[in-house]
Amino acid sequence: MKNQLKPKEYKRFNAEAVEVNDTFQAVLDMTIESLKTGRPPTYPDTLEGLEAFRQATIDYFQYVRDINANPDIEKNLIVDTEGWAAFTGLTRRTILTYEKQRKGEWSDFIGQVKNSIMACKKELAFHGQIPQVVFMFDACNNHNYSNTNNFKVEMIEDKEEKKTISLEQQIEEAGLTWSEELEEYVPKEV
């Protein structure tokens, strides 16, 4: 139980120590290290658990920053919810559960991290560095954004008794009469 309170030991990466030459390899390395521990860790709902989770989260951001400091990598590693979850040994669902069920500092911290991740992605999207469709999908699914162009069509039933009007009644109410000469309905002459 004691090792659950201690954040996982991760090799620190810096520009000189990074041996990968692309971001895909960096994500694979991170994932392999996370999976080597076996069962994903849990962070107890305590101040010590929060501190271990907070440190693992900070380590994730430092890992991404260190990978991106490598001049041999053409494309930067982008922080995201899935990478954060993989790095901390959790799943997106577990992080969401922590956010919803653990109130106060837990929920606030997770919200702050999610905002930070979205701020990074928005900056990239503003400069066309990530595809707009991918950004929109991610914003809606991982960050609770919604499309404000949605609309709903609702059927509103008339509370009054519905009346069935025959075709003849509709013609009469419209003020039409049959013209034999034109072979169509025309307005009645007054």
N, CA, C and O of each residue as an XYZ file, in Angstrom:
760
protein
N       0.815     -1.205      0.000
C       0.000      0.000      0.000
C       0.855      1.264      0.000
O       0.464      2.287     -0.562
N       2.003      1.188      0.624
C       2.839      2.366      0.718
C       3.278      2.873     -0.656
O       3.390      4.080     -0.870
N       3.527      1.937     -1.593
C       3.991      2.362     -2.908
C       2.886      3.034     -3.720
O       3.177      3.671     -4.732
N       1.634      2.908     -3.304
C       0.558      3.596     -4.009
C       0.628      5.102     -3.773
O       0.177      5.882     -4.612
N       1.178      5.508     -2.661
C       1.245      6.927     -2.347
C       2.411      7.610     -3.047
O       2.403      8.827     -3.229
N       3.400      6.839     -3.433
C       4.592      7.393     -4.072
C       4.376      7.453     -5.579
O       3.954      6.460     -6.172
N       4.652      8.582     -6.211
C       4.504      8.638     -7.672
C       5.484      7.677     -8.334
O       6.551      7.386     -7.793
N       5.107      7.193     -9.506
C       5.979      6.296    -10.252
C       7.294      7.005    -10.562
O       7.334      8.218    -10.765
N       8.348      6.229    -10.591
C       9.647      6.779    -10.943
C       9.768      6.797    -12.458
O       9.708      5.743    -13.091
N       9.934      7.945    -13.041
C      10.099      8.077    -14.482
C      11.482      8.617    -14.758
O      11.994      9.472    -14.034
N      12.071      8.108    -15.807
C      13.341      8.662    -16.244
C      13.066     10.078    -16.728
O      12.151     10.310    -17.519
N      13.844     10.993    -16.261
C      13.707     12.362    -16.745
C      14.338     12.464    -18.116
O      15.428     11.944    -18.352
N      13.661     13.124    -18.999
C      14.208     13.324    -20.323
C      14.628     14.777    -20.442
O      13.898     15.681    -20.034
N      15.776     14.989    -20.988
C      16.172     16.343    -21.310
C      16.689     16.321    -22.740
O      16.811     15.252    -23.338
N      16.985     17.461    -23.279
C      17.357     17.541    -24.694
C      18.530     16.630    -25.029
O      18.573     16.054    -26.116
N      19.488     16.489    -24.105
C      20.643     15.641    -24.393
C      20.310     14.160    -24.230
O      20.857     13.326    -24.951
N      19.436     13.826    -23.309
C      19.170     12.422    -22.996
C      18.112     11.785    -23.900
O      17.996     10.559    -23.928
N      17.354     12.568    -24.621
C      16.289     12.020    -25.453
C      16.902     11.214    -26.582
O      17.695     11.724    -27.373
N      16.520      9.941    -26.644
C      17.069      9.073    -27.670
C      16.077      8.832    -28.801
O      16.441      8.227    -29.809
N      14.860      9.281    -28.665
C      13.869      9.071    -29.715
C      13.964     10.208    -30.719
O      14.358     11.322    -30.375
N      13.600      9.919    -31.963
C      13.666     10.970    -32.967
C      12.298     11.322    -33.536
O      12.206     12.072    -34.508
N      11.241     10.789    -32.943
C       9.914     11.231    -33.352
C       8.949     11.107    -32.174
O       9.205     10.380    -31.214
N       7.847     11.826    -32.268
C       6.898     11.869    -31.161
C       6.170     10.552    -30.968
O       5.807     10.203    -29.845
N       5.950      9.814    -32.051
C       5.283      8.527    -31.919
C       6.110      7.594    -31.042
O       5.569      6.890    -30.190
N       7.410      7.594    -31.254
C       8.299      6.770    -30.441
C       8.251      7.221    -28.981
O       8.281      6.387    -28.076
N       8.177      8.518    -28.750
C       8.106      9.038    -27.382
C       6.835      8.564    -26.683
O       6.875      8.192    -25.510
N       5.714      8.575    -27.393
C       4.449      8.108    -26.807
C       4.533      6.609    -26.532
O       4.080      6.144    -25.486
N       5.105      5.861    -27.455
C       5.261      4.418    -27.227
C       6.143      4.150    -26.011
O       5.802      3.311    -25.177
N       7.258      4.842    -25.898
C       8.141      4.657    -24.750
C       7.413      4.963    -23.445
O       7.525      4.215    -22.475
N       6.670      6.060    -23.426
C       5.915      6.444    -22.243
C       4.892      5.369    -21.893
O       4.740      5.007    -20.727
N       4.196      4.861    -22.900
C       3.168      3.846    -22.680
C       3.779      2.554    -22.168
O       3.249      1.946    -21.238
N       4.879      2.130    -22.758
C       5.538      0.896    -22.326
C       5.968      1.008    -20.869
O       5.759      0.081    -20.086
N       6.567      2.137    -20.502
C       6.981      2.332    -19.111
C       5.783      2.281    -18.166
O       5.867      1.708    -17.080
N       4.678      2.875    -18.579
C       3.478      2.885    -17.741
C       2.903      1.478    -17.589
O       2.454      1.109    -16.504
N       2.912      0.699    -18.656
C       2.323     -0.647    -18.624
C       3.209     -1.666    -17.915
O       2.715     -2.705    -17.477
N       4.483     -1.396    -17.796
C       5.398     -2.335    -17.151
C       5.061     -2.546    -15.675
O       5.410     -3.573    -15.095
N       4.394     -1.588    -15.083
C       4.093     -1.695    -13.657
C       2.959     -2.672    -13.384
O       2.647     -2.930    -12.221
N       2.340     -3.215    -14.407
C       1.240     -4.152    -14.186
C      -0.065     -3.413    -14.044
O      -0.411     -2.568    -14.870
N      -0.791     -3.738    -12.985
C      -2.087     -3.125    -12.746
C      -1.937     -1.611    -12.618
O      -1.043     -1.134    -11.918
N      -2.804     -0.853    -13.289
C      -2.708      0.608    -13.174
C      -2.801      1.051    -11.710
O      -3.576      0.489    -10.937
N      -2.019      2.045    -11.338
C      -2.047      2.495     -9.945
C      -3.346      3.223     -9.620
O      -4.044      3.725    -10.501
N      -3.635      3.260     -8.361
C      -4.733      4.097     -7.897
C      -4.127      5.131     -6.975
O      -3.113      4.892     -6.319
N      -4.751      6.249     -6.941
C      -4.316      7.312     -6.053
C      -5.414      7.453     -5.006
O      -6.534      7.847     -5.333
N      -5.106      7.135     -3.755
C      -6.142      7.171     -2.721
C      -6.733      8.575     -2.569
O      -6.079      9.581     -2.841
N      -7.960      8.605     -2.138
C      -8.681      9.868     -1.937
C      -8.223     10.509     -0.624
O      -8.999     10.683      0.317
N      -6.949     10.848     -0.600
C      -6.337     11.486      0.570
C      -5.458     12.628      0.069
O      -5.237     12.771     -1.134
N      -4.969     13.426      0.984
C      -4.036     14.486      0.591
C      -2.752     13.900      0.018
O      -2.179     14.458     -0.917
N      -2.289     12.759      0.583
C      -1.090     12.110      0.064
C      -1.350     11.574     -1.345
O      -0.487     11.676     -2.216
N      -2.523     11.010     -1.570
C      -2.892     10.506     -2.896
C      -2.954     11.631     -3.910
O      -2.484     11.489     -5.039
N      -3.538     12.752     -3.504
C      -3.613     13.917     -4.381
C      -2.218     14.428     -4.712
O      -1.935     14.786     -5.856
N      -1.349     14.460     -3.709
C       0.014     14.950     -3.954
C       0.762     14.018     -4.910
O       1.506     14.494     -5.768
N       0.583     12.709     -4.782
C       1.222     11.761     -5.690
C       0.679     11.942     -7.108
O       1.441     11.909     -8.075
N      -0.625     12.132     -7.231
C      -1.256     12.355     -8.532
C      -0.785     13.678     -9.132
O      -0.497     13.761    -10.325
N      -0.710     14.700     -8.300
C      -0.239     16.015     -8.752
C       1.200     15.917     -9.268
O       1.522     16.483    -10.313
N       2.064     15.202     -8.543
C       3.459     15.078     -8.967
C       3.576     14.273    -10.260
O       4.381     14.612    -11.127
N       2.778     13.208    -10.397
C       2.798     12.419    -11.638
C       2.329     13.282    -12.807
O       2.842     13.154    -13.919
N       1.360     14.156    -12.560
C       0.856     15.056    -13.605
C       1.921     16.068    -14.002
O       2.131     16.318    -15.188
N       2.578     16.637    -13.038
C       3.666     17.579    -13.324
C       4.770     16.868    -14.098
O       5.340     17.428    -15.034
N       5.069     15.632    -13.703
C       6.076     14.847    -14.423
C       5.674     14.654    -15.880
O       6.529     14.675    -16.766
N       4.381     14.466    -16.138
C       3.911     14.307    -17.517
C       4.200     15.563    -18.339
O       4.730     15.474    -19.447
N       3.853     16.726    -17.801
C       4.108     17.969    -18.533
C       5.607     18.195    -18.735
O       6.024     18.674    -19.790
N       6.413     17.856    -17.734
C       7.857     17.996    -17.887
C       8.394     17.014    -18.922
O       9.314     17.346    -19.670
N       7.830     15.810    -18.973
C       8.229     14.818    -19.973
C       7.968     15.362    -21.373
O       8.837     15.289    -22.242
N       6.777     15.904    -21.591
C       6.435     16.458    -22.911
C       7.369     17.618    -23.246
O       7.867     17.707    -24.369
N       7.605     18.490    -22.301
C       8.501     19.624    -22.540
C       9.907     19.141    -22.886
O      10.544     19.676    -23.794
N      10.393     18.126    -22.162
C      11.740     17.606    -22.416
C      11.829     16.931    -23.776
O      12.823     17.105    -24.481
N      10.822     16.171    -24.157
C      10.811     15.536    -25.483
C      10.841     16.612    -26.561
O      11.585     16.500    -27.535
N      10.041     17.643    -26.391
C       9.962     18.706    -27.400
C      11.229     19.545    -27.471
O      11.435     20.267    -28.446
N      12.074     19.463    -26.462
C      13.341     20.205    -26.481
C      14.367     19.544    -27.408
O      15.399     20.144    -27.710
N      14.096     18.327    -27.857
C      15.019     17.617    -28.744
C      14.949     18.249    -30.135
O      13.891     18.230    -30.764
N      16.058     18.809    -30.624
C      16.036     19.464    -31.936
C      15.880     18.486    -33.104
O      15.602     18.906    -34.228
N      16.057     17.184    -32.848
C      15.920     16.189    -33.913
C      14.466     15.810    -34.180
O      14.173     15.144    -35.173
N      13.568     16.222    -33.317
C      12.153     15.889    -33.498
C      11.506     16.990    -34.330
O      11.521     18.161    -33.951
N      10.938     16.601    -35.466
C      10.334     17.584    -36.372
C       8.992     18.104    -35.870
O       8.679     19.282    -36.039
N       8.201     17.229    -35.254
C       6.875     17.628    -34.773
C       6.848     17.470    -33.263
O       7.324     16.473    -32.720
N       6.289     18.459    -32.598
C       6.236     18.417    -31.146
C       5.217     17.416    -30.648
O       4.213     17.146    -31.307
N       5.490     16.872    -29.483
C       4.542     16.045    -28.762
C       3.502     16.995    -28.195
O       3.857     18.035    -27.640
N       2.247     16.664    -28.322
C       1.177     17.548    -27.866
C       0.550     16.958    -26.615
O       0.188     15.782    -26.589
N       0.423     17.775    -25.580
C      -0.226     17.292    -24.367
C      -1.688     16.994    -24.680
O      -2.342     17.720    -25.428
N      -2.178     15.922    -24.097
C      -3.588     15.588    -24.255
C      -4.038     14.711    -23.101
O      -3.227     14.209    -22.323
N      -5.332     14.540    -23.010
C      -5.924     13.789    -21.904
C      -5.476     12.339    -21.910
O      -5.190     11.768    -20.858
N      -5.413     11.741    -23.095
C      -5.013     10.340    -23.185
C      -3.550     10.143    -22.792
O      -3.212      9.175    -22.111
N      -2.690     11.058    -23.219
C      -1.285     10.984    -22.835
C      -1.105     11.153    -21.338
O      -0.314     10.449    -20.710
N      -1.850     12.099    -20.773
C      -1.823     12.335    -19.329
C      -2.259     11.070    -18.589
O      -1.623     10.656    -17.619
N      -3.352     10.461    -19.058
C      -3.848      9.243    -18.417
C      -2.818      8.119    -18.521
O      -2.540      7.438    -17.535
N      -2.260      7.927    -19.698
C      -1.274      6.861    -19.886
C      -0.053      7.090    -18.999
O       0.461      6.152    -18.390
N       0.402      8.321    -18.929
C       1.600      8.634    -18.143
C       1.375      8.353    -16.659
O       2.261      7.837    -15.977
N       0.188      8.693    -16.163
C      -0.106      8.501    -14.738
C      -0.561      7.079    -14.425
O      -0.790      6.737    -13.264
N      -0.692      6.244    -15.471
C      -1.094      4.857    -15.263
C      -2.586      4.692    -15.050
O      -3.033      3.672    -14.527
N      -3.350      5.678    -15.448
C      -4.800      5.640    -15.286
C      -5.474      5.567    -16.644
O      -4.810      5.421    -17.670
N      -6.786      5.667    -16.644
C      -7.554      5.784    -17.881
C      -8.278      7.119    -17.850
O      -8.402      7.749    -16.799
N      -8.756      7.543    -19.017
C      -9.558      8.780    -19.063
C     -10.753      8.654    -18.133
O     -11.099      9.598    -17.423
N     -11.379      7.489    -18.141
C     -12.569      7.245    -17.312
C     -12.245      7.397    -15.825
O     -13.022      7.987    -15.075
N     -11.091      6.862    -15.402
C     -10.710      6.984    -13.987
C     -10.475      8.438    -13.621
O     -10.892      8.883    -12.552
N      -9.812      9.183    -14.494
C      -9.590     10.608    -14.208
C     -10.929     11.334    -14.119
O     -11.113     12.175    -13.240
N     -11.861     11.024    -15.011
C     -13.190     11.628    -14.958
C     -13.898     11.253    -13.660
O     -14.554     12.094    -13.045
N     -13.770      9.997    -13.242
C     -14.374      9.561    -11.979
C     -13.777     10.338    -10.817
O     -14.506     10.798     -9.938
N     -12.454     10.491    -10.802
C     -11.818     11.289     -9.749
C     -12.379     12.712     -9.743
O     -12.677     13.270     -8.686
N     -12.517     13.284    -10.929
C     -12.997     14.668    -11.019
C     -14.425     14.799    -10.504
O     -14.749     15.768     -9.818
N     -15.276     13.839    -10.828
C     -16.697     13.933    -10.462
C     -16.957     13.522     -9.019
O     -17.804     14.111     -8.347
N     -16.230     12.509     -8.536
C     -16.538     11.968     -7.213
C     -15.685     12.555     -6.091
O     -16.102     12.570     -4.933
N     -14.526     13.025     -6.426
C     -13.642     13.586     -5.406
C     -13.732     15.104     -5.483
O     -13.215     15.729     -6.409
N     -14.366     15.653     -4.538
C     -14.632     17.097     -4.563
C     -13.446     17.899     -4.039
O     -12.436     17.342     -3.607
N     -13.593     19.197     -4.088
C     -12.595     20.100     -3.528
C     -11.311     20.131     -4.323
O     -11.320     20.370     -5.530
N     -10.205     19.889     -3.641
C      -8.885     20.022     -4.266
C      -8.693     19.065     -5.436
O      -8.069     19.431     -6.432
N      -9.217     17.850     -5.332
C      -9.088     16.884     -6.426
C      -9.754     17.426     -7.686
O      -9.134     17.524     -8.745
N     -11.017     17.772     -7.548
C     -11.789     18.252     -8.701
C     -11.186     19.530     -9.270
O     -11.092     19.693    -10.487
N     -10.781     20.430     -8.391
C     -10.174     21.685     -8.835
C      -8.871     21.438     -9.598
O      -8.631     22.046    -10.641
N      -8.037     20.544     -9.072
C      -6.760     20.261     -9.729
C      -6.978     19.642    -11.109
O      -6.354     20.058    -12.084
N      -7.854     18.660    -11.187
C      -8.120     18.000    -12.475
C      -8.695     19.008    -13.468
O      -8.321     19.002    -14.641
N      -9.596     19.867    -13.011
C     -10.136     20.911    -13.884
C      -9.051     21.848    -14.380
O      -9.049     22.240    -15.547
N      -8.131     22.208    -13.499
C      -7.021     23.082    -13.884
C      -6.132     22.413    -14.931
O      -5.691     23.061    -15.880
N      -5.874     21.128    -14.758
C      -5.040     20.398    -15.729
C      -5.753     20.336    -17.074
O      -5.139     20.569    -18.115
N      -7.041     20.024    -17.056
C      -7.800     19.957    -18.312
C      -7.800     21.312    -19.020
O      -7.662     21.377    -20.241
N      -7.952     22.389    -18.255
C      -7.887     23.729    -18.854
C      -6.512     23.994    -19.467
O      -6.412     24.584    -20.542
N      -5.471     23.563    -18.791
C      -4.112     23.760    -19.307
C      -3.898     22.972    -20.594
O      -3.293     23.471    -21.543
N      -4.393     21.749    -20.621
C      -4.277     20.936    -21.832
C      -5.022     21.610    -22.980
O      -4.506     21.684    -24.095
N      -6.228     22.100    -22.716
C      -7.015     22.755    -23.765
C      -6.353     24.051    -24.215
O      -6.396     24.382    -25.400
N      -5.748     24.785    -23.299
C      -5.055     26.025    -23.676
C      -3.918     25.721    -24.662
O      -3.710     26.457    -25.627
N      -3.195     24.640    -24.410
C      -2.110     24.252    -25.334
C      -2.679     23.905    -26.706
O      -2.154     24.339    -27.732
N      -3.749     23.125    -26.720
C      -4.344     22.700    -27.991
C      -4.949     23.880    -28.744
O      -4.837     23.956    -29.967
N      -5.589     24.799    -28.027
C      -6.176     25.963    -28.696
C      -5.094     26.802    -29.345
O      -5.277     27.309    -30.451
N      -3.976     26.951    -28.668
C      -2.872     27.718    -29.241
C      -2.413     27.081    -30.555
O      -2.171     27.780    -31.539
N      -2.297     25.769    -30.563
C      -1.900     25.065    -31.783
C      -2.973     25.199    -32.870
O      -2.653     25.381    -34.044
N      -4.228     25.107    -32.478
C      -5.326     25.221    -33.458
C      -5.383     26.630    -34.041
O      -5.623     26.795    -35.237
N      -5.166     27.639    -33.212
C      -5.192     29.030    -33.695
C      -4.146     29.278    -34.780
O      -4.333     30.131    -35.648
N      -3.064     28.540    -34.725
C      -1.978     28.731    -35.680
C      -1.938     27.642    -36.752
O      -0.950     27.507    -37.474
N      -3.022     26.867    -36.849
C      -3.137     25.851    -37.891
C      -2.164     24.701    -37.741
O      -1.819     24.053    -38.730
N      -1.711     24.431    -36.518
C      -0.730     23.372    -36.320
C      -1.376     22.020    -36.009
O      -0.694     20.995    -35.995
N      -2.676     22.016    -35.762
C      -3.421     20.762    -35.662
C      -4.686     20.936    -36.494
O      -5.225     22.039    -36.577
N      -5.165     19.860    -37.110
C      -6.359     19.970    -37.956
C      -7.569     20.460    -37.158
O      -7.818     20.005    -36.042
N      -8.302     21.380    -37.740
C      -9.443     21.981    -37.056
C     -10.499     20.944    -36.661
O     -11.070     21.026    -35.573
N     -10.757     19.982    -37.530
C     -11.770     18.967    -37.238
C     -11.341     18.124    -36.043
O     -12.159     17.809    -35.178
N     -10.084     17.764    -35.992
C      -9.572     17.001    -34.849
C      -9.709     17.840    -33.581
O     -10.121     17.334    -32.538
N      -9.365     19.111    -33.673
C      -9.477     19.996    -32.516
C     -10.926     20.090    -32.035
O     -11.190     19.984    -30.837
N     -11.866     20.289    -32.963
C     -13.278     20.416    -32.579
C     -13.782     19.133    -31.930
O     -14.472     19.176    -30.911
N     -13.443     18.005    -32.513
C     -13.854     16.718    -31.961
C     -13.313     16.554    -30.546
O     -14.047     16.166    -29.638
N     -12.044     16.847    -30.361
C     -11.407     16.717    -29.054
C     -12.017     17.681    -28.036
O     -12.253     17.309    -26.886
N     -12.268     18.906    -28.459
C     -12.844     19.904    -27.542
C     -14.217     19.454    -27.045
O     -14.541     19.619    -25.869
N     -15.006     18.896    -27.929
C     -16.351     18.434    -27.544
C     -16.290     17.185    -26.675
O     -17.031     17.072    -25.699
N     -15.421     16.253    -27.018
C     -15.402     14.967    -26.325
C     -14.555     14.932    -25.064
O     -14.850     14.159    -24.152
N     -13.521     15.742    -24.989
C     -12.642     15.696    -23.823
C     -12.716     16.935    -22.937
O     -12.232     16.912    -21.806
N     -13.312     18.010    -23.433
C     -13.267     19.260    -22.678
C     -14.631     19.926    -22.518
O     -14.706     21.105    -22.173
N     -15.693     19.193    -22.762
C     -17.066     19.659    -22.534
C     -17.475     20.893    -23.328
O     -18.377     21.621    -22.915
N     -16.830     21.133    -24.447
C     -17.290     22.195    -25.332
C     -18.471     21.650    -26.123
O     -18.603     20.439    -26.297
N     -19.328     22.546    -26.603
C     -20.447     22.085    -27.418
C     -20.631     23.035    -28.586
O     -20.222     24.195    -28.539
N     -21.244     22.527    -29.619
C     -21.499     23.306    -30.817
C     -22.737     24.156    -30.572
O     -23.827     23.624    -30.363
N     -22.573     25.462    -30.598
C     -23.697     26.350    -30.318
C     -24.629     26.500    -31.502
O     -25.650     27.181    -31.401
N     -24.298     25.876    -32.625
C     -25.180     25.942    -33.788
C     -26.232     24.855    -33.763
O     -27.013     24.724    -34.706
N     -26.263     24.074    -32.699
C     -27.289     23.038    -32.589
C     -28.647     23.677    -32.387
O     -28.767     24.722    -31.747
N     -29.651     23.050    -32.927
C     -31.000     23.514    -32.678
C     -31.899     22.310    -32.500
O     -31.598     21.217    -32.980
N     -33.005     22.518    -31.808
C     -33.948     21.449    -31.552
C     -35.280     21.825    -32.175
O     -35.714     22.975    -32.103
N     -35.907     20.864    -32.773
C     -37.250     21.064    -33.299
C     -38.192     20.335    -32.353
O     -38.077     19.127    -32.149
N     -39.106     21.070    -31.790
C     -40.056     20.474    -30.869
C     -41.454     20.607    -31.433
O     -41.837     21.655    -31.952
N     -42.193     19.549    -31.325
C     -43.592     19.582    -31.733
C     -44.407     20.152    -30.585
O     -44.364     19.647    -29.463
N     -45.136     21.194    -30.877
C     -46.010     21.783    -29.873
C     -47.436     21.486    -30.299
O     -47.913     21.962    -31.330
N     -48.092     20.699    -29.492
C     -49.452     20.328    -29.833
C     -50.405     21.402    -29.331
O     -50.244     21.954    -28.243
N     -51.398     21.675    -30.161
C     -52.438     22.615    -29.785
C     -53.285     21.975    -28.708
O     -53.778     20.859    -28.879
N     -53.456     22.672    -27.603
C     -54.227     22.134    -26.484
C     -55.716     22.050    -26.824
O     -56.454     21.257    -26.238
N     -56.140     22.866    -27.766
C     -57.549     22.834    -28.147
C     -57.855     21.561    -28.909
O     -56.959     20.894    -29.426
N     -59.109     21.246    -28.967
C     -59.544     20.053    -29.679
C     -59.180     20.190    -31.155
O     -59.454     21.206    -31.794
N     -58.552     19.131    -31.674
C     -58.167     19.157    -33.074
C     -59.409     18.956    -33.931
O     -60.232     18.087    -33.644
N     -59.544     19.760    -34.982
C     -60.686     19.676    -35.880
C     -60.208     19.172    -37.229
O     -59.179     19.613    -37.741
N     -60.950     18.260    -37.789
C     -60.653     17.783    -39.121
C     -61.532     18.555    -40.082
O     -62.758     18.549    -39.971
N     -60.891     19.216    -41.022
C     -61.626     20.040    -41.984
C     -61.573     19.335    -43.332
O     -60.507     18.938    -43.802
N     -62.714     19.191    -43.928
C     -62.778     18.524    -45.229
C     -62.210     19.450    -46.307
O     -62.079     20.656    -46.101
N     -61.880     18.872    -47.440
C     -61.365     19.629    -48.572
C     -62.374     20.680    -49.023
O     -62.007     21.810    -49.348
N     -63.622     20.301    -49.037
C     -64.671     21.246    -49.440
C     -64.721     22.455    -48.495
O     -64.894     23.592    -48.933
N     -64.567     22.189    -47.203
C     -64.572     23.286    -46.228
C     -63.348     24.195    -46.421
O     -63.459     25.416    -46.307
N     -62.209     23.612    -46.707
C     -60.999     24.398    -46.927
C     -61.141     25.291    -48.158
O     -60.696     26.439    -48.150
N     -61.764     24.763    -49.218
C     -61.976     25.548    -50.439
C     -62.924     26.700    -50.147
O     -62.701     27.827    -50.588
N     -63.981     26.411    -49.402
C     -64.969     27.427    -49.053
C     -64.334     28.527    -48.198
O     -64.556     29.714    -48.440
N     -63.521     28.112    -47.169
C     -62.875     29.093    -46.281
C     -61.851     29.944    -47.023
O     -61.621     31.095    -46.653
N     -61.241     29.397    -48.054
C     -60.264     30.141    -48.839
C     -60.936     31.085    -49.827
O     -60.265     31.881    -50.484
N     -62.256     31.001    -49.932
C     -62.983     31.894    -50.841
C     -62.799     31.531    -52.301
O     -62.742     32.412    -53.159
N     -62.708     30.251    -52.587
C     -62.499     29.810    -53.967
C     -63.771     29.181    -54.530
O     -64.630     28.693    -53.796
N     -63.857     29.210    -55.831
C     -64.954     28.555    -56.553
C     -64.389     27.923    -57.812
O     -63.364     28.359    -58.336
N     -65.073     26.886    -58.293
C     -64.594     26.165    -59.482
C     -64.992     26.923    -60.727
O     -66.142     27.338    -60.867
N     -64.033     27.108    -61.645
C     -64.306     27.753    -62.922
C     -64.303     26.669    -63.988
O     -63.269     26.058    -64.261
N     -65.484     26.430    -64.600
C     -65.589     25.426    -65.670
C     -64.752     25.851    -66.874
O     -64.128     25.031    -67.548
N     -64.762     27.142    -67.117
C     -64.043     27.675    -68.272
C     -62.529     27.470    -68.143
O     -61.878     27.052    -69.101
N     -61.956     27.767    -66.945
C     -60.512     27.635    -66.728
C     -60.116     26.255    -66.204
O     -58.940     25.890    -66.213
N     -61.101     25.504    -65.753
C     -60.900     24.186    -65.150
C     -59.934     24.240    -63.969
O     -59.007     23.437    -63.863
N     -60.176     25.208    -63.088
C     -59.404     25.328    -61.846
C     -60.193     26.190    -60.881
O     -61.173     26.836    -61.254
N     -59.737     26.186    -59.605
C     -60.367     27.017    -58.584
C     -59.860     28.446    -58.740
O     -58.677     28.684    -58.981
N     -60.777     29.379    -58.596
C     -60.441     30.815    -58.687
C     -61.138     31.522    -57.555
O     -62.122     31.016    -57.016
N     -60.632     32.715    -57.177
C     -61.294     33.475    -56.121
C     -62.715     33.847    -56.533
O     -62.989     34.189    -57.683
N     -63.611     33.764    -55.540
C     -65.014     34.154    -55.787
C     -65.057     35.646    -56.044
O     -64.318     36.426    -55.443
N     -65.943     36.022    -56.956
C     -66.146     37.451    -57.201
C     -67.127     37.973    -56.192
O     -68.139     37.329    -55.915
N     -66.853     39.110    -55.646
C     -67.726     39.691    -54.629
C     -68.655     40.696    -55.220
O     -69.463     41.286    -54.504
